[in-house]
Amino acid sequence: MKSKIEGIKSVDFKIEAKGHGVVNWNGSTRLVTIADGKDKTIDNHTLPKLRKYTNLTGKYWEDGKPKYKYTNDIDFEKTPLYISQNCIRHHLFRANSFFDFQSEEVVDNLDKLICSMVGLVRGYVIPKPNEDKRTSALLLEDFVDTKYEGNYEQMVKAGSKEKTKNKKGKESSASLFSKTTFGDTHYKANGSISIEQLQFISLDSKFSRQAITYAQEKDKKALAKKLTDYINELGNTDKAEAVYHKNYVRQGSIYDIGEAGILLNDVAIDIVVNEMLDLLENLTIRQAKGYMYVDKIELDYNDSSKAKDMMRIKNEGDRNSEKGQLKYAQYFVGV
């Protein structure tokens, strides 16, 4: 069996997104402010997610307690605002993700999950009863801001009707708090769709990565037919195929020891890749008094076999911005 795998091994992308304000907060953070001319530790300052930021100074008071940074002691170029890749994933797939992965409806109808963009690209883990799982084919970096328009903002919460007790036990209808807020934002990020992880759906417990547990061959073949129909409907074609085989072996293996599973053909892979790219191009987030939308995306159908060319889209150089006549790499063959 040949060991050299040729073709498109990943579809890499570079994204630019624009927005305003913060969409991914990090919550209340212990910091220091000045009150009555003295340093005062507070717990009601709200920070967004900031790369490389820590609220600790690395120094300690005489009693051994750590010293915290001041509320306005932030260099946004050194510790830039970012949107976590977990937040991005949530919003990319939120139309198909409003359910509990451990509910009986999901566990008993896992074929519906596999025949979806969540099942094909995002991945999942169903811990019970069979530890069914699907590794995500989508790699995403955090979206990092490059405009650095952050500022310290003092706020007050006031009301004339509802009163709460302060730390001294007295009723109060107003309280001070602060936030680190942002103006216009311009995010940059990179990502990749792995063809190896996308094209093969394992239906075998041999290597502990079965997507769904089936005992009967007829059920596995029926799933392949259902997946074929789903992808063809997605791409408005009849050329896509999801083919079942009882022993798919990875190219270059010493022994013909493989897994029962389903392999997507070139057309099926292309349809799923294009659907994922469309989700990325049309990604918007509106929450927490802020918003973000993808403004630009650059592609590289990466067919290089050199290790240094992994995520080569980050660098200026050769890239395939279109698929053209290139084929997707085939990592598995039925033996």
C-alpha positions as CSV (number, residue, x, y, z in Angstrom):
1,M,0.0,0.0,0.0
2,K,1.4,3.4,-1.0
3,S,2.5,5.6,1.9
4,K,2.7,9.0,0.2
5,I,-0.6,10.8,0.3
6,E,-1.2,13.4,-2.4
7,G,-3.9,16.0,-2.8
8,I,-5.5,18.7,-0.7
9,K,-4.8,17.8,3.0
10,S,-6.4,20.8,4.5
11,V,-8.4,23.9,3.6
12,D,-6.8,26.7,5.6
13,F,-8.2,30.2,6.0
14,K,-7.4,33.7,7.2
15,I,-10.2,35.8,8.6
16,E,-10.7,39.5,9.3
17,A,-13.8,40.6,11.2
18,K,-15.1,44.0,12.3
19,G,-17.3,45.1,15.1
20,H,-17.9,47.3,18.1
21,G,-17.8,46.7,21.8
22,V,-17.2,43.5,23.7
23,V,-19.0,40.3,22.8
24,N,-17.0,37.8,25.0
25,W,-16.7,38.9,28.6
26,N,-14.4,37.3,31.2
27,G,-16.4,38.3,34.2
28,S,-15.7,40.1,37.5
29,T,-12.0,40.4,38.3
30,R,-10.2,41.4,41.6
31,L,-8.3,44.6,41.0
32,V,-7.2,47.7,42.9
33,T,-8.7,51.2,42.7
34,I,-8.0,54.4,44.6
35,A,-10.6,55.5,47.2
36,D,-10.1,58.4,49.6
37,G,-6.5,58.6,48.5
38,K,-5.8,55.0,49.4
39,D,-5.5,51.7,47.5
40,K,-8.7,49.6,47.7
41,T,-9.1,46.1,46.5
42,I,-12.4,45.6,44.6
43,D,-14.1,42.6,43.1
44,N,-16.7,44.3,40.9
45,H,-14.6,45.3,37.9
46,T,-15.7,43.5,34.8
47,L,-13.0,42.6,32.2
48,P,-13.4,41.2,28.7
49,K,-11.1,38.4,27.5
50,L,-7.6,39.8,27.2
51,R,-4.7,37.7,25.7
52,K,-1.7,37.3,28.1
53,Y,-3.3,39.5,30.8
54,T,-3.1,38.6,34.5
55,N,-4.5,40.7,37.4
56,L,-1.6,39.8,39.7
57,T,1.5,42.0,39.9
58,G,3.8,39.2,41.1
59,K,4.4,41.1,44.3
60,Y,3.0,40.7,47.9
61,W,1.9,42.8,50.8
62,E,3.7,42.5,54.2
63,D,1.0,40.0,55.4
64,G,1.8,37.7,52.4
65,K,-1.3,38.5,50.4
66,P,-0.8,39.1,46.7
67,K,-0.8,42.6,45.2
68,Y,-3.3,43.2,42.3
69,K,-3.0,45.5,39.4
70,Y,-4.9,48.8,39.1
71,T,-8.2,48.9,37.1
72,N,-6.7,51.2,34.4
73,D,-3.3,49.5,34.3
74,I,-3.7,47.7,31.0
75,D,-1.7,48.0,27.8
76,F,-4.1,46.8,25.1
77,E,-1.3,46.3,22.5
78,K,0.5,43.9,24.8
79,T,-2.7,42.3,26.1
80,P,-5.2,42.6,23.3
81,L,-8.9,41.9,23.3
82,Y,-10.0,38.5,21.8
83,I,-13.0,36.4,21.2
84,S,-12.3,32.8,22.3
85,Q,-12.5,30.0,19.7
86,N,-15.1,28.3,21.9
87,C,-17.4,31.4,21.6
88,I,-16.8,31.4,17.8
89,R,-17.7,27.7,17.6
90,H,-20.9,28.2,19.6
91,H,-22.1,30.9,17.2
92,L,-21.0,29.1,14.1
93,F,-23.1,26.0,14.9
94,R,-25.8,27.5,17.2
95,A,-28.6,26.9,14.7
96,N,-28.0,23.2,15.1
97,S,-26.8,23.0,18.7
98,F,-29.8,23.8,20.9
99,F,-30.0,20.4,22.5
100,D,-28.5,18.3,25.3
101,F,-25.9,15.9,23.9
102,Q,-26.7,13.4,26.7
103,S,-30.5,13.5,26.3
104,E,-32.3,10.3,25.4
105,E,-33.5,11.8,22.1
106,V,-30.0,12.4,21.0
107,V,-28.6,9.1,22.3
108,D,-31.4,7.1,20.6
109,N,-31.2,9.0,17.3
110,L,-27.5,9.6,16.9
111,D,-27.8,9.1,13.1
112,K,-29.5,12.5,12.9
113,L,-26.5,14.2,14.6
114,I,-24.0,12.5,12.2
115,C,-26.1,13.8,9.3
116,S,-25.5,17.4,10.2
117,M,-22.7,20.0,10.1
118,V,-22.3,19.5,13.9
119,G,-21.7,15.8,13.4
120,L,-19.6,16.1,10.3
121,V,-17.4,19.1,11.2
122,R,-17.8,20.4,14.8
123,G,-17.6,17.0,16.4
124,Y,-19.1,15.7,19.6
125,V,-18.7,13.3,22.6
126,I,-21.6,11.2,23.9
127,P,-20.1,9.8,27.2
128,K,-22.9,7.3,27.8
129,P,-23.7,4.5,27.2
130,N,-21.0,3.7,24.5
131,E,-18.6,6.6,24.5
132,D,-19.5,7.5,20.9
133,K,-17.4,10.4,19.6
134,R,-16.4,12.4,16.5
135,T,-13.2,14.4,16.5
136,S,-13.7,18.0,15.2
137,A,-12.4,18.6,11.7
138,L,-12.3,22.3,12.3
139,L,-9.3,24.1,13.9
140,L,-9.9,27.7,15.0
141,E,-7.7,30.3,16.6
142,D,-9.0,33.0,18.8
143,F,-10.1,36.2,17.1
144,V,-7.6,38.8,18.2
145,D,-8.4,42.5,18.1
146,T,-5.9,44.9,16.3
147,K,-7.4,48.3,17.0
148,Y,-6.8,48.4,20.8
149,E,-9.6,50.9,21.5
150,G,-10.1,49.8,25.1
151,N,-10.8,52.2,28.0
152,Y,-11.7,52.2,31.7
153,E,-15.3,53.1,32.5
154,Q,-16.9,53.9,35.9
155,M,-20.6,53.1,36.2
156,V,-23.3,53.4,38.7
157,K,-26.3,51.2,39.3
158,A,-29.1,53.2,40.9
159,G,-32.8,52.8,41.7
160,S,-35.5,54.5,43.7
161,K,-37.6,51.4,44.5
162,E,-35.7,48.2,45.0
163,K,-33.0,48.5,47.7
164,T,-30.4,46.0,48.7
165,K,-28.1,45.9,51.7
166,N,-24.5,46.9,51.4
167,K,-21.6,45.3,53.2
168,K,-22.3,47.4,56.3
169,G,-25.9,46.1,56.5
170,K,-27.5,49.3,55.5
171,E,-30.1,49.6,52.7
172,S,-28.8,51.2,49.5
173,S,-30.3,51.9,46.1
174,A,-27.1,52.7,44.3
175,S,-23.8,51.0,43.8
176,L,-20.6,51.8,41.9
177,F,-18.9,49.4,39.6
178,S,-16.5,49.6,36.6
179,K,-15.8,47.9,33.3
180,T,-13.1,47.8,30.7
181,T,-15.0,48.6,27.5
182,F,-14.1,48.9,23.8
183,G,-15.0,51.0,20.8
184,D,-14.5,49.8,17.2
185,T,-12.8,46.4,16.8
186,H,-10.9,44.7,14.0
187,Y,-10.2,41.0,14.6
188,K,-7.8,38.7,12.8
189,A,-7.7,34.9,13.1
190,N,-6.6,31.8,11.2
191,G,-8.1,28.3,11.0
192,S,-8.1,25.0,9.1
193,I,-10.4,22.2,8.0
194,S,-8.7,18.8,8.2
195,I,-9.6,16.6,5.3
196,E,-8.4,13.4,7.1
197,Q,-10.7,14.0,10.0
198,L,-13.6,15.1,7.8
199,Q,-13.6,12.4,5.2
200,F,-13.8,9.3,7.5
201,I,-16.6,8.4,10.0
202,S,-15.5,5.4,12.1
203,L,-18.2,2.9,13.0
204,D,-15.7,0.6,14.8
205,S,-14.7,0.5,18.5
206,K,-11.3,-1.0,17.6
207,F,-9.5,2.4,18.1
208,S,-12.0,3.9,20.5
209,R,-13.4,6.5,18.1
210,Q,-16.7,5.1,16.8
211,A,-19.1,7.9,15.9
212,I,-22.1,5.6,16.6
213,T,-22.4,2.1,17.9
214,Y,-24.1,-0.4,15.6
215,A,-24.0,-4.1,15.9
216,Q,-25.6,-4.9,12.5
217,E,-24.0,-4.4,9.1
218,K,-27.3,-3.4,7.7
219,D,-27.6,-0.5,10.1
220,K,-24.1,0.8,9.1
221,K,-25.0,0.6,5.4
222,A,-28.3,2.4,6.1
223,L,-26.4,5.2,7.8
224,A,-24.1,5.6,4.7
225,K,-27.2,5.9,2.5
226,K,-28.8,8.4,4.8
227,L,-25.5,10.5,4.9
228,T,-25.3,10.3,1.1
229,D,-28.8,11.7,0.8
230,Y,-28.1,14.5,3.3
231,I,-24.9,15.7,1.6
232,N,-26.5,15.5,-1.9
233,E,-29.4,17.6,-0.6
234,L,-27.0,20.0,0.9
235,G,-25.1,20.5,-2.3
236,N,-28.1,20.1,-4.7
237,T,-26.5,17.3,-6.6
238,D,-26.5,13.5,-6.9
239,K,-22.7,13.0,-7.2
240,A,-21.8,12.9,-3.5
241,E,-21.2,9.5,-2.0
242,A,-20.7,8.3,1.5
243,V,-19.5,4.7,1.1
244,Y,-19.5,2.0,3.8
245,H,-16.8,-0.6,4.1
246,K,-16.1,-3.1,6.9
247,N,-12.3,-2.5,6.8
248,Y,-10.9,0.9,5.9
249,V,-7.1,1.0,6.3
250,R,-5.1,4.2,6.5
251,Q,-2.7,4.7,3.7
252,G,0.9,3.6,4.6
253,S,-0.2,1.1,7.3
254,I,2.1,-1.9,7.7
255,Y,-0.8,-4.3,8.3
256,D,-4.3,-4.3,6.7
257,I,-5.9,-3.8,10.1
258,G,-8.5,-1.1,9.7
259,E,-11.9,0.0,10.9
260,A,-15.5,-0.4,9.7
261,G,-16.7,3.0,8.7
262,I,-17.9,5.5,6.0
263,L,-15.7,7.4,3.6
264,L,-16.8,10.5,1.8
265,N,-15.9,10.9,-1.9
266,D,-14.3,14.0,-3.4
267,V,-17.7,15.6,-4.2
268,A,-19.1,15.0,-0.8
269,I,-16.0,16.5,0.9
270,D,-16.2,19.5,-1.3
271,I,-19.9,20.1,-0.5
272,V,-19.2,19.9,3.3
273,V,-16.1,22.2,3.0
274,N,-18.1,24.8,1.0
275,E,-20.9,24.7,3.5
276,M,-18.4,25.3,6.4
277,L,-16.8,28.1,4.5
278,D,-20.2,29.7,4.0
279,L,-20.9,29.5,7.7
280,L,-17.6,31.2,8.4
281,E,-18.2,34.0,5.8
282,N,-21.6,34.8,7.2
283,L,-20.7,34.6,10.9
284,T,-22.1,37.3,13.1
285,I,-22.3,37.7,16.8
286,R,-24.6,40.2,18.6
287,Q,-24.5,40.0,22.4
288,A,-23.4,41.7,25.6
289,K,-24.0,45.2,24.1
290,G,-21.5,44.5,21.3
291,Y,-21.4,42.9,17.9
292,M,-18.9,41.3,15.4
293,Y,-19.2,40.2,11.8
294,V,-16.8,38.5,9.4
295,D,-15.6,41.0,6.8
296,K,-13.1,39.1,4.7
297,I,-11.8,35.5,4.3
298,E,-8.8,34.2,2.4
299,L,-8.4,30.6,1.5
300,D,-5.6,28.1,0.8
301,Y,-6.4,24.6,-0.5
302,N,-3.2,23.3,1.0
303,D,-1.8,20.3,-0.9
304,S,1.8,20.5,0.4
305,S,3.5,17.6,2.0
306,K,6.1,19.7,3.8
307,A,5.8,20.1,7.6
308,K,6.8,23.8,7.4
309,D,3.9,24.5,5.0
310,M,1.3,23.6,7.7
311,M,-0.9,26.7,8.0
312,R,1.3,28.4,5.3
313,I,-1.5,30.9,4.8
314,K,-0.1,32.8,7.8
315,N,3.0,33.7,5.7
316,E,3.4,35.4,2.4
317,G,4.1,32.8,-0.2
318,D,2.6,30.0,-2.4
319,R,-1.0,29.1,-1.8
320,N,-4.0,27.7,-3.8
321,S,-6.8,30.2,-3.3
322,E,-9.1,28.0,-5.4
323,K,-9.6,24.2,-5.6
324,G,-9.5,24.2,-9.3
325,Q,-8.6,20.7,-10.7
326,L,-7.0,19.6,-7.4
327,K,-8.4,16.6,-5.6
328,Y,-8.8,16.1,-1.9
329,A,-6.3,13.7,-0.4
330,Q,-7.6,10.2,0.3
331,Y,-6.3,8.9,3.6
332,F,-8.2,5.6,3.8
333,V,-8.8,2.7,1.4
334,G,-11.1,-0.3,1.7
335,V,-9.2,-3.6,2.0
